[in-house]
Amino acid sequence: MMSNHKYSKWQYMPVIVGLLLLTVAGLQSTRATEAAEATLYKNPGCQCCDDYAAYLRQHDFNVTVVESPDLEQFKREQAIPLNLQGCHTLLVDGYAVEGHVPVTVIEKLLHEQPEIRGVSLPGMPSGSPGMTGQKQEPFEIYTIMNGEASVYATL
């Protein structure tokens, strides 16, 4: 039986492929324009903080690094309790991210937008982003909220 169609089903393939490519390119450029703006406050000369900023940039964060000679005062102003302090403070989209928090947790925070001050991975655990060495145990990332801390994520 002969088809009454004048054109082959394959003649539209270049158009379909072109539209798919434009869609993929559009999604990629949308993702690029959605890069989070962040500011990392650190002690002057701290190499692991610079490594953490580089790690964030590799994950599409636009990071500005500010060397702060009085980081303790800055942390007090940001309401970061002593027991949750890390080596640097990242401010992103209204949240404080304290220490070497993995990017998956920051993305979760930005997606969920909980009513907290921020999150913290206290201390400087080996194997965390920006820190050398092997991870020794799961990372517990805590909420920062009104002086209270609870586990926000475990990795």
CNS distance restraints for C-alpha pairs under 8 A (distance, minus, plus):
assign (resid   7 and name CA) (resid  11 and name CA) 6.92 0.50 0.50
assign (resid   9 and name CA) (resid  13 and name CA) 7.79 0.50 0.50
assign (resid  12 and name CA) (resid  16 and name CA) 6.30 0.50 0.50
assign (resid  13 and name CA) (resid  17 and name CA) 6.06 0.50 0.50
assign (resid  14 and name CA) (resid  18 and name CA) 5.99 0.50 0.50
assign (resid  15 and name CA) (resid  19 and name CA) 6.19 0.50 0.50
assign (resid  16 and name CA) (resid  20 and name CA) 6.23 0.50 0.50
assign (resid  17 and name CA) (resid  21 and name CA) 6.20 0.50 0.50
assign (resid  18 and name CA) (resid  22 and name CA) 6.23 0.50 0.50
assign (resid  19 and name CA) (resid  23 and name CA) 6.15 0.50 0.50
assign (resid  20 and name CA) (resid  24 and name CA) 6.23 0.50 0.50
assign (resid  21 and name CA) (resid  25 and name CA) 6.09 0.50 0.50
assign (resid  22 and name CA) (resid  26 and name CA) 6.00 0.50 0.50
assign (resid  23 and name CA) (resid  27 and name CA) 6.24 0.50 0.50
assign (resid  24 and name CA) (resid  28 and name CA) 6.26 0.50 0.50
assign (resid  25 and name CA) (resid  29 and name CA) 6.18 0.50 0.50
assign (resid  26 and name CA) (resid  30 and name CA) 6.05 0.50 0.50
assign (resid  27 and name CA) (resid  31 and name CA) 6.23 0.50 0.50
assign (resid  28 and name CA) (resid  32 and name CA) 6.27 0.50 0.50
assign (resid  29 and name CA) (resid  33 and name CA) 6.21 0.50 0.50
assign (resid  30 and name CA) (resid  34 and name CA) 6.29 0.50 0.50
assign (resid  31 and name CA) (resid  35 and name CA) 6.88 0.50 0.50
assign (resid  32 and name CA) (resid  60 and name CA) 7.25 0.50 0.50
assign (resid  35 and name CA) (resid  60 and name CA) 5.40 0.50 0.50
assign (resid  35 and name CA) (resid  61 and name CA) 5.25 0.50 0.50
assign (resid  35 and name CA) (resid  62 and name CA) 6.39 0.50 0.50
assign (resid  36 and name CA) (resid  60 and name CA) 7.30 0.50 0.50
assign (resid  36 and name CA) (resid  61 and name CA) 5.00 0.50 0.50
assign (resid  36 and name CA) (resid  62 and name CA) 5.98 0.50 0.50
assign (resid  36 and name CA) (resid  92 and name CA) 7.13 0.50 0.50
assign (resid  36 and name CA) (resid  93 and name CA) 7.52 0.50 0.50
assign (resid  37 and name CA) (resid  61 and name CA) 6.17 0.50 0.50
assign (resid  37 and name CA) (resid  62 and name CA) 4.84 0.50 0.50
assign (resid  37 and name CA) (resid  63 and name CA) 6.22 0.50 0.50
assign (resid  37 and name CA) (resid  92 and name CA) 6.32 0.50 0.50
assign (resid  37 and name CA) (resid  93 and name CA) 7.36 0.50 0.50
assign (resid  38 and name CA) (resid  61 and name CA) 6.83 0.50 0.50
assign (resid  38 and name CA) (resid  62 and name CA) 5.97 0.50 0.50
assign (resid  38 and name CA) (resid  63 and name CA) 4.82 0.50 0.50
assign (resid  38 and name CA) (resid  64 and name CA) 6.33 0.50 0.50
assign (resid  38 and name CA) (resid  90 and name CA) 6.61 0.50 0.50
assign (resid  38 and name CA) (resid  91 and name CA) 5.60 0.50 0.50
assign (resid  38 and name CA) (resid  92 and name CA) 4.55 0.50 0.50
assign (resid  38 and name CA) (resid  93 and name CA) 7.40 0.50 0.50
assign (resid  39 and name CA) (resid  63 and name CA) 5.49 0.50 0.50
assign (resid  39 and name CA) (resid  64 and name CA) 4.72 0.50 0.50
assign (resid  39 and name CA) (resid  65 and name CA) 5.84 0.50 0.50
assign (resid  39 and name CA) (resid  66 and name CA) 7.08 0.50 0.50
assign (resid  39 and name CA) (resid  90 and name CA) 5.54 0.50 0.50
assign (resid  39 and name CA) (resid  91 and name CA) 5.26 0.50 0.50
assign (resid  39 and name CA) (resid  92 and name CA) 6.70 0.50 0.50
assign (resid  40 and name CA) (resid  53 and name CA) 7.25 0.50 0.50
assign (resid  40 and name CA) (resid  63 and name CA) 6.75 0.50 0.50
assign (resid  40 and name CA) (resid  64 and name CA) 6.14 0.50 0.50
assign (resid  40 and name CA) (resid  65 and name CA) 4.81 0.50 0.50
assign (resid  40 and name CA) (resid  66 and name CA) 6.05 0.50 0.50
assign (resid  40 and name CA) (resid  88 and name CA) 6.89 0.50 0.50
assign (resid  40 and name CA) (resid  89 and name CA) 5.71 0.50 0.50
assign (resid  40 and name CA) (resid  90 and name CA) 4.23 0.50 0.50
assign (resid  40 and name CA) (resid  91 and name CA) 6.42 0.50 0.50
assign (resid  41 and name CA) (resid  65 and name CA) 6.12 0.50 0.50
assign (resid  41 and name CA) (resid  66 and name CA) 4.90 0.50 0.50
assign (resid  41 and name CA) (resid  67 and name CA) 5.89 0.50 0.50
assign (resid  41 and name CA) (resid  68 and name CA) 6.21 0.50 0.50
assign (resid  41 and name CA) (resid  71 and name CA) 7.39 0.50 0.50
assign (resid  41 and name CA) (resid  88 and name CA) 5.71 0.50 0.50
assign (resid  41 and name CA) (resid  89 and name CA) 5.22 0.50 0.50
assign (resid  41 and name CA) (resid  90 and name CA) 6.20 0.50 0.50
assign (resid  42 and name CA) (resid  46 and name CA) 7.06 0.50 0.50
assign (resid  42 and name CA) (resid  49 and name CA) 6.58 0.50 0.50
assign (resid  42 and name CA) (resid  65 and name CA) 7.46 0.50 0.50
assign (resid  42 and name CA) (resid  66 and name CA) 6.40 0.50 0.50
assign (resid  42 and name CA) (resid  67 and name CA) 5.10 0.50 0.50
assign (resid  42 and name CA) (resid  68 and name CA) 5.69 0.50 0.50
assign (resid  42 and name CA) (resid  71 and name CA) 6.65 0.50 0.50
assign (resid  42 and name CA) (resid  87 and name CA) 7.08 0.50 0.50
assign (resid  42 and name CA) (resid  88 and name CA) 4.78 0.50 0.50
assign (resid  42 and name CA) (resid  89 and name CA) 6.78 0.50 0.50
assign (resid  43 and name CA) (resid  67 and name CA) 5.52 0.50 0.50
assign (resid  43 and name CA) (resid  68 and name CA) 5.42 0.50 0.50
assign (resid  43 and name CA) (resid  69 and name CA) 5.96 0.50 0.50
assign (resid  43 and name CA) (resid  70 and name CA) 7.69 0.50 0.50
assign (resid  43 and name CA) (resid  71 and name CA) 6.42 0.50 0.50
assign (resid  43 and name CA) (resid  87 and name CA) 7.99 0.50 0.50
assign (resid  43 and name CA) (resid  88 and name CA) 7.38 0.50 0.50
assign (resid  44 and name CA) (resid  67 and name CA) 5.01 0.50 0.50
assign (resid  44 and name CA) (resid  68 and name CA) 6.48 0.50 0.50
assign (resid  44 and name CA) (resid  69 and name CA) 6.57 0.50 0.50
assign (resid  46 and name CA) (resid  50 and name CA) 6.78 0.50 0.50
assign (resid  47 and name CA) (resid  51 and name CA) 6.24 0.50 0.50
assign (resid  48 and name CA) (resid  52 and name CA) 6.11 0.50 0.50
assign (resid  48 and name CA) (resid 130 and name CA) 5.25 0.50 0.50
assign (resid  48 and name CA) (resid 131 and name CA) 5.98 0.50 0.50
assign (resid  49 and name CA) (resid  53 and name CA) 6.26 0.50 0.50
assign (resid  49 and name CA) (resid  87 and name CA) 7.35 0.50 0.50
assign (resid  49 and name CA) (resid  88 and name CA) 6.58 0.50 0.50
assign (resid  49 and name CA) (resid 130 and name CA) 6.76 0.50 0.50
assign (resid  50 and name CA) (resid  54 and name CA) 6.27 0.50 0.50
assign (resid  50 and name CA) (resid  65 and name CA) 7.95 0.50 0.50
assign (resid  50 and name CA) (resid 130 and name CA) 7.69 0.50 0.50
assign (resid  51 and name CA) (resid  55 and name CA) 6.19 0.50 0.50
assign (resid  51 and name CA) (resid 129 and name CA) 7.82 0.50 0.50
assign (resid  51 and name CA) (resid 130 and name CA) 4.66 0.50 0.50
assign (resid  51 and name CA) (resid 131 and name CA) 7.68 0.50 0.50
assign (resid  52 and name CA) (resid  56 and name CA) 6.30 0.50 0.50
assign (resid  52 and name CA) (resid 100 and name CA) 6.77 0.50 0.50
assign (resid  52 and name CA) (resid 129 and name CA) 5.90 0.50 0.50
assign (resid  52 and name CA) (resid 130 and name CA) 4.24 0.50 0.50
assign (resid  52 and name CA) (resid 131 and name CA) 7.80 0.50 0.50
assign (resid  53 and name CA) (resid  57 and name CA) 6.26 0.50 0.50
assign (resid  53 and name CA) (resid  63 and name CA) 6.40 0.50 0.50
assign (resid  53 and name CA) (resid  65 and name CA) 7.45 0.50 0.50
assign (resid  53 and name CA) (resid 130 and name CA) 7.92 0.50 0.50
assign (resid  54 and name CA) (resid  58 and name CA) 6.28 0.50 0.50
assign (resid  55 and name CA) (resid  59 and name CA) 6.68 0.50 0.50
assign (resid  55 and name CA) (resid 129 and name CA) 6.73 0.50 0.50
assign (resid  55 and name CA) (resid 130 and name CA) 6.75 0.50 0.50
assign (resid  56 and name CA) (resid  60 and name CA) 6.66 0.50 0.50
assign (resid  56 and name CA) (resid  61 and name CA) 5.42 0.50 0.50
assign (resid  56 and name CA) (resid  62 and name CA) 7.83 0.50 0.50
assign (resid  56 and name CA) (resid  63 and name CA) 7.25 0.50 0.50
assign (resid  56 and name CA) (resid 103 and name CA) 6.93 0.50 0.50
assign (resid  57 and name CA) (resid  61 and name CA) 4.81 0.50 0.50
assign (resid  57 and name CA) (resid  62 and name CA) 6.07 0.50 0.50
assign (resid  57 and name CA) (resid  63 and name CA) 6.53 0.50 0.50
assign (resid  59 and name CA) (resid 103 and name CA) 7.37 0.50 0.50
assign (resid  70 and name CA) (resid  74 and name CA) 6.60 0.50 0.50
assign (resid  71 and name CA) (resid  75 and name CA) 6.14 0.50 0.50
assign (resid  71 and name CA) (resid  88 and name CA) 7.92 0.50 0.50
assign (resid  72 and name CA) (resid  76 and name CA) 6.33 0.50 0.50
assign (resid  73 and name CA) (resid  77 and name CA) 6.27 0.50 0.50
assign (resid  74 and name CA) (resid  78 and name CA) 6.28 0.50 0.50
assign (resid  75 and name CA) (resid  79 and name CA) 6.25 0.50 0.50
assign (resid  75 and name CA) (resid  80 and name CA) 5.39 0.50 0.50
assign (resid  75 and name CA) (resid  85 and name CA) 7.83 0.50 0.50
assign (resid  75 and name CA) (resid  89 and name CA) 7.46 0.50 0.50
assign (resid  76 and name CA) (resid  80 and name CA) 5.92 0.50 0.50
assign (resid  76 and name CA) (resid  81 and name CA) 7.49 0.50 0.50
assign (resid  78 and name CA) (resid  96 and name CA) 7.47 0.50 0.50
assign (resid  79 and name CA) (resid 147 and name CA) 7.99 0.50 0.50
assign (resid  80 and name CA) (resid  84 and name CA) 6.57 0.50 0.50
assign (resid  80 and name CA) (resid  85 and name CA) 6.35 0.50 0.50
assign (resid  80 and name CA) (resid 144 and name CA) 6.95 0.50 0.50
assign (resid  80 and name CA) (resid 147 and name CA) 7.94 0.50 0.50
assign (resid  81 and name CA) (resid  85 and name CA) 6.46 0.50 0.50
assign (resid  81 and name CA) (resid 144 and name CA) 7.84 0.50 0.50
assign (resid  81 and name CA) (resid 147 and name CA) 6.22 0.50 0.50
assign (resid  83 and name CA) (resid 122 and name CA) 7.16 0.50 0.50
assign (resid  84 and name CA) (resid  98 and name CA) 7.42 0.50 0.50
assign (resid  84 and name CA) (resid 120 and name CA) 5.97 0.50 0.50
assign (resid  84 and name CA) (resid 121 and name CA) 7.11 0.50 0.50
assign (resid  84 and name CA) (resid 122 and name CA) 4.94 0.50 0.50
assign (resid  84 and name CA) (resid 123 and name CA) 7.77 0.50 0.50
assign (resid  84 and name CA) (resid 142 and name CA) 7.77 0.50 0.50
assign (resid  84 and name CA) (resid 144 and name CA) 7.68 0.50 0.50
assign (resid  85 and name CA) (resid  98 and name CA) 6.21 0.50 0.50
assign (resid  85 and name CA) (resid  99 and name CA) 6.95 0.50 0.50
assign (resid  85 and name CA) (resid 120 and name CA) 7.15 0.50 0.50
assign (resid  85 and name CA) (resid 121 and name CA) 7.90 0.50 0.50
assign (resid  85 and name CA) (resid 122 and name CA) 5.39 0.50 0.50
assign (resid  85 and name CA) (resid 123 and name CA) 6.73 0.50 0.50
assign (resid  86 and name CA) (resid  98 and name CA) 5.49 0.50 0.50
assign (resid  86 and name CA) (resid  99 and name CA) 4.13 0.50 0.50
assign (resid  86 and name CA) (resid 100 and name CA) 7.42 0.50 0.50
assign (resid  86 and name CA) (resid 120 and name CA) 7.34 0.50 0.50
assign (resid  86 and name CA) (resid 121 and name CA) 6.74 0.50 0.50
assign (resid  86 and name CA) (resid 122 and name CA) 4.80 0.50 0.50
assign (resid  86 and name CA) (resid 123 and name CA) 4.78 0.50 0.50
assign (resid  86 and name CA) (resid 124 and name CA) 6.52 0.50 0.50
assign (resid  87 and name CA) (resid  98 and name CA) 7.56 0.50 0.50
assign (resid  87 and name CA) (resid  99 and name CA) 5.47 0.50 0.50
assign (resid  87 and name CA) (resid 100 and name CA) 7.91 0.50 0.50
assign (resid  87 and name CA) (resid 123 and name CA) 6.81 0.50 0.50
assign (resid  87 and name CA) (resid 124 and name CA) 6.85 0.50 0.50
assign (resid  88 and name CA) (resid  98 and name CA) 6.16 0.50 0.50
assign (resid  88 and name CA) (resid  99 and name CA) 5.40 0.50 0.50
assign (resid  89 and name CA) (resid  96 and name CA) 6.51 0.50 0.50
assign (resid  89 and name CA) (resid  97 and name CA) 5.78 0.50 0.50
assign (resid  89 and name CA) (resid  98 and name CA) 4.70 0.50 0.50
assign (resid  89 and name CA) (resid  99 and name CA) 6.28 0.50 0.50
assign (resid  90 and name CA) (resid  96 and name CA) 5.69 0.50 0.50
assign (resid  90 and name CA) (resid  97 and name CA) 4.88 0.50 0.50
assign (resid  90 and name CA) (resid  98 and name CA) 6.27 0.50 0.50
assign (resid  90 and name CA) (resid  99 and name CA) 7.90 0.50 0.50
assign (resid  91 and name CA) (resid  95 and name CA) 5.61 0.50 0.50
assign (resid  91 and name CA) (resid  96 and name CA) 4.73 0.50 0.50
assign (resid  91 and name CA) (resid  97 and name CA) 6.21 0.50 0.50
assign (resid  92 and name CA) (resid  96 and name CA) 6.60 0.50 0.50
assign (resid  92 and name CA) (resid  97 and name CA) 7.50 0.50 0.50
assign (resid  93 and name CA) (resid 110 and name CA) 7.38 0.50 0.50
assign (resid  95 and name CA) (resid 116 and name CA) 7.84 0.50 0.50
assign (resid  95 and name CA) (resid 117 and name CA) 5.69 0.50 0.50
assign (resid  95 and name CA) (resid 118 and name CA) 4.80 0.50 0.50
assign (resid  95 and name CA) (resid 119 and name CA) 7.86 0.50 0.50
assign (resid  96 and name CA) (resid 117 and name CA) 6.22 0.50 0.50
assign (resid  96 and name CA) (resid 118 and name CA) 4.52 0.50 0.50
assign (resid  96 and name CA) (resid 119 and name CA) 6.52 0.50 0.50
assign (resid  97 and name CA) (resid 101 and name CA) 7.06 0.50 0.50
assign (resid  97 and name CA) (resid 106 and name CA) 7.64 0.50 0.50
assign (resid  97 and name CA) (resid 118 and name CA) 5.60 0.50 0.50
assign (resid  97 and name CA) (resid 119 and name CA) 5.10 0.50 0.50
assign (resid  97 and name CA) (resid 120 and name CA) 5.80 0.50 0.50
assign (resid  98 and name CA) (resid 118 and name CA) 7.74 0.50 0.50
assign (resid  98 and name CA) (resid 119 and name CA) 6.21 0.50 0.50
assign (resid  98 and name CA) (resid 120 and name CA) 4.42 0.50 0.50
assign (resid  98 and name CA) (resid 121 and name CA) 6.25 0.50 0.50
assign (resid  98 and name CA) (resid 122 and name CA) 7.12 0.50 0.50
assign (resid  99 and name CA) (resid 120 and name CA) 6.03 0.50 0.50
assign (resid  99 and name CA) (resid 121 and name CA) 5.31 0.50 0.50
assign (resid  99 and name CA) (resid 122 and name CA) 6.05 0.50 0.50
assign (resid  99 and name CA) (resid 123 and name CA) 6.91 0.50 0.50
assign (resid  99 and name CA) (resid 124 and name CA) 6.99 0.50 0.50
assign (resid 100 and name CA) (resid 121 and name CA) 6.09 0.50 0.50
assign (resid 100 and name CA) (resid 124 and name CA) 6.86 0.50 0.50
assign (resid 100 and name CA) (resid 125 and name CA) 7.93 0.50 0.50
assign (resid 100 and name CA) (resid 128 and name CA) 5.94 0.50 0.50
assign (resid 100 and name CA) (resid 129 and name CA) 5.61 0.50 0.50
assign (resid 100 and name CA) (resid 130 and name CA) 6.73 0.50 0.50
assign (resid 100 and name CA) (resid 131 and name CA) 7.76 0.50 0.50
assign (resid 101 and name CA) (resid 105 and name CA) 6.81 0.50 0.50
assign (resid 101 and name CA) (resid 106 and name CA) 7.16 0.50 0.50
assign (resid 101 and name CA) (resid 119 and name CA) 7.97 0.50 0.50
assign (resid 101 and name CA) (resid 120 and name CA) 6.68 0.50 0.50
assign (resid 101 and name CA) (resid 121 and name CA) 5.54 0.50 0.50
assign (resid 101 and name CA) (resid 128 and name CA) 7.28 0.50 0.50
assign (resid 101 and name CA) (resid 129 and name CA) 6.99 0.50 0.50
assign (resid 101 and name CA) (resid 141 and name CA) 7.21 0.50 0.50
assign (resid 102 and name CA) (resid 106 and name CA) 6.80 0.50 0.50
assign (resid 102 and name CA) (resid 128 and name CA) 7.05 0.50 0.50
assign (resid 102 and name CA) (resid 129 and name CA) 6.08 0.50 0.50
assign (resid 103 and name CA) (resid 107 and name CA) 6.08 0.50 0.50
assign (resid 104 and name CA) (resid 108 and name CA) 6.16 0.50 0.50
assign (resid 105 and name CA) (resid 109 and name CA) 6.12 0.50 0.50
assign (resid 105 and name CA) (resid 153 and name CA) 7.07 0.50 0.50
assign (resid 106 and name CA) (resid 110 and name CA) 6.18 0.50 0.50
assign (resid 107 and name CA) (resid 111 and name CA) 6.02 0.50 0.50
assign (resid 108 and name CA) (resid 112 and name CA) 5.95 0.50 0.50
assign (resid 109 and name CA) (resid 113 and name CA) 5.61 0.50 0.50
assign (resid 109 and name CA) (resid 114 and name CA) 6.98 0.50 0.50
assign (resid 116 and name CA) (resid 143 and name CA) 6.81 0.50 0.50
assign (resid 116 and name CA) (resid 144 and name CA) 6.19 0.50 0.50
assign (resid 116 and name CA) (resid 145 and name CA) 5.13 0.50 0.50
assign (resid 117 and name CA) (resid 143 and name CA) 7.51 0.50 0.50
assign (resid 117 and name CA) (resid 144 and name CA) 5.24 0.50 0.50
assign (resid 117 and name CA) (resid 145 and name CA) 5.27 0.50 0.50
assign (resid 117 and name CA) (resid 146 and name CA) 7.89 0.50 0.50
assign (resid 118 and name CA) (resid 143 and name CA) 5.89 0.50 0.50
assign (resid 118 and name CA) (resid 144 and name CA) 4.95 0.50 0.50
assign (resid 118 and name CA) (resid 145 and name CA) 7.16 0.50 0.50
assign (resid 119 and name CA) (resid 141 and name CA) 6.46 0.50 0.50
assign (resid 119 and name CA) (resid 142 and name CA) 5.42 0.50 0.50
assign (resid 119 and name CA) (resid 143 and name CA) 4.48 0.50 0.50
assign (resid 119 and name CA) (resid 144 and name CA) 5.33 0.50 0.50
assign (resid 119 and name CA) (resid 152 and name CA) 7.40 0.50 0.50
assign (resid 120 and name CA) (resid 141 and name CA) 5.38 0.50 0.50
assign (resid 120 and name CA) (resid 142 and name CA) 5.14 0.50 0.50
assign (resid 120 and name CA) (resid 143 and name CA) 6.39 0.50 0.50
assign (resid 120 and name CA) (resid 144 and name CA) 6.84 0.50 0.50
assign (resid 121 and name CA) (resid 139 and name CA) 7.24 0.50 0.50
assign (resid 121 and name CA) (resid 140 and name CA) 6.55 0.50 0.50
assign (resid 121 and name CA) (resid 141 and name CA) 4.80 0.50 0.50
assign (resid 121 and name CA) (resid 142 and name CA) 6.55 0.50 0.50
assign (resid 122 and name CA) (resid 141 and name CA) 7.78 0.50 0.50
assign (resid 124 and name CA) (resid 128 and name CA) 7.55 0.50 0.50
assign (resid 124 and name CA) (resid 131 and name CA) 7.17 0.50 0.50
assign (resid 125 and name CA) (resid 131 and name CA) 7.14 0.50 0.50
assign (resid 125 and name CA) (resid 135 and name CA) 7.41 0.50 0.50
assign (resid 126 and name CA) (resid 131 and name CA) 5.64 0.50 0.50
assign (resid 126 and name CA) (resid 132 and name CA) 5.84 0.50 0.50
assign (resid 126 and name CA) (resid 133 and name CA) 5.02 0.50 0.50
assign (resid 126 and name CA) (resid 134 and name CA) 5.70 0.50 0.50
assign (resid 126 and name CA) (resid 135 and name CA) 5.38 0.50 0.50
assign (resid 126 and name CA) (resid 136 and name CA) 6.93 0.50 0.50
assign (resid 127 and name CA) (resid 131 and name CA) 5.48 0.50 0.50
assign (resid 127 and name CA) (resid 132 and name CA) 5.55 0.50 0.50
assign (resid 127 and name CA) (resid 133 and name CA) 4.99 0.50 0.50
assign (resid 127 and name CA) (resid 134 and name CA) 4.54 0.50 0.50
assign (resid 127 and name CA) (resid 135 and name CA) 4.20 0.50 0.50
assign (resid 127 and name CA) (resid 136 and name CA) 7.55 0.50 0.50
assign (resid 128 and name CA) (resid 132 and name CA) 7.57 0.50 0.50
assign (resid 128 and name CA) (resid 135 and name CA) 6.77 0.50 0.50
assign (resid 138 and name CA) (resid 154 and name CA) 6.35 0.50 0.50
assign (resid 138 and name CA) (resid 155 and name CA) 5.28 0.50 0.50
assign (resid 139 and name CA) (resid 154 and name CA) 5.50 0.50 0.50
assign (resid 139 and name CA) (resid 155 and name CA) 5.10 0.50 0.50
assign (resid 140 and name CA) (resid 151 and name CA) 6.43 0.50 0.50
assign (resid 140 and name CA) (resid 152 and name CA) 7.61 0.50 0.50
assign (resid 140 and name CA) (resid 153 and name CA) 6.07 0.50 0.50
assign (resid 140 and name CA) (resid 154 and name CA) 4.61 0.50 0.50
assign (resid 140 and name CA) (resid 155 and name CA) 6.71 0.50 0.50
assign (resid 141 and name CA) (resid 151 and name CA) 5.86 0.50 0.50
assign (resid 141 and name CA) (resid 152 and name CA) 5.59 0.50 0.50
assign (resid 141 and name CA) (resid 153 and name CA) 5.20 0.50 0.50
assign (resid 141 and name CA) (resid 154 and name CA) 6.14 0.50 0.50
assign (resid 142 and name CA) (resid 149 and name CA) 5.88 0.50 0.50
assign (resid 142 and name CA) (resid 150 and name CA) 5.34 0.50 0.50
assign (resid 142 and name CA) (resid 151 and name CA) 4.40 0.50 0.50
assign (resid 142 and name CA) (resid 152 and name CA) 4.98 0.50 0.50
assign (resid 142 and name CA) (resid 153 and name CA) 6.99 0.50 0.50
assign (resid 143 and name CA) (resid 148 and name CA) 7.79 0.50 0.50
assign (resid 143 and name CA) (resid 149 and name CA) 5.33 0.50 0.50
assign (resid 143 and name CA) (resid 150 and name CA) 5.52 0.50 0.50
assign (resid 143 and name CA) (resid 151 and name CA) 6.27 0.50 0.50
assign (resid 143 and name CA) (resid 152 and name CA) 5.55 0.50 0.50
assign (resid 144 and name CA) (resid 148 and name CA) 6.71 0.50 0.50
assign (resid 144 and name CA) (resid 149 and name CA) 5.82 0.50 0.50
assign (resid 144 and name CA) (resid 150 and name CA) 7.99 0.50 0.50
assign (resid 145 and name CA) (resid 149 and name CA) 6.58 0.50 0.50
